[in-house]
């Protein structure tokens, strides 16, 4: 019985270690923030909605939904990345335009080490080589 528990513990630890290792970016490299664009993309109203009457009950709040996009150059490639302000999955990085940063490419995600030292993963929308030709996204 003890050996079965030990085997299960080893399998669980290996499984967790594999998931953690898979989410850590492999290699960090120097990057440079070329520009930033801020775009309002709509509003969202929140509140308690009655489904049968389609009315908002109680206090309804409305807030703007804003997107930010950045061009970031690294190792001869310019990445166009974007985020939505307040999105918990792809938080917008706190980075300074026309300054150095540190990035890591992982499939279709660019990890940016922002000015606060936080790793902010953002989706890569476009990838352009230095010669101006569109590069394929991995």
TAGIZI-V54857 format. One line per field, one symbol per residue. ss: DSSP state (A for helix, B for strand, O for the rest). burial: # if it has 16 or more other C-alpha atoms within 10 Angstrom, else .. A space follows every 50 residues. Layout:
BEGIN
ss: ???
burial: ???
END
This chain:
BEGIN
ss: OAAAAAAAAAAAAAAAAAAAAAAOOOOOBBBBBBBBBBBBBBBBBBBBBB OOOOBBBBBBBBBBBBBBBBBBBBOOBBBBBBBBOOOOOOOOOOOOOOOB BBBBBBOOBBBBBOOOOOBBBBBBBBBBBOOOOBOOOO
burial: ........................#.....####.#.............. ................########..#########....####.#....# ######.#######....######.####.........
END
